[in-house]
Amino acid sequence: MLGRLAAGAVLCFGLASMITGCASRPEAQLMFVQSAEDLKVDPAKKTLRLVKVNQQTLYFSDRPVRMAGHYTMADYLNTWRQGKDNFSEDPPNATLSVYEPGRKEQVLVVITISNPVVDGADLLYTYKVLDGAMPASGGATALFIDWIAARPGVGAGGVGGPGVGGPRGVGW
């Protein structure tokens, strides 16, 4: 009996993409990091500006699939519109880490971000605060963006360029 269960599990996992009801292959869940020299916030418009943002957005994932790399700004912005569950349809949560002038410790704010727009060397987002207090401005800034499932073509040795899609988010 145990042998049949093991054989069934192997068959199920081997054909997961073709058979419904079986566990699917693990997908990489990409998280993103953006860094900038400065931060400006417009609380009236609910926008934040990553001033002189790095033009490379880092991505990484952990178990079950480990990978890391970076996207050009254009490729990162394309990920917002790709896949059945994309950031444009379901904006990600993010943690903003800011070193405000005159403070020894970083300020951390959990936000939801949407509507990324490039403006010269800057990147603007619309935001909604989930936890913490948004600083009016800051110095060195990092934005840690929640995950989205990667499709084939992302990561080392991938073919076809960047792509994303699939369920994501804490507690999804």
Secondary structure, DSSP 4 states (H G I P E B T S, - for coil): -HHHHHHHHHHHHHTTTTSTTSPPPP--EEEEEEEEEEEEEETTTTEEEEEEE-SEEEEEE-TTS-EEEEEEHHHHHHHTT-SSS-TTTSPPEEEEEE--TT-SS-EEEEEEEEEEEEETTEEEEEEEEEES---SEESSEEEEEEEEEBPTT-STT--S---B-S--STT-
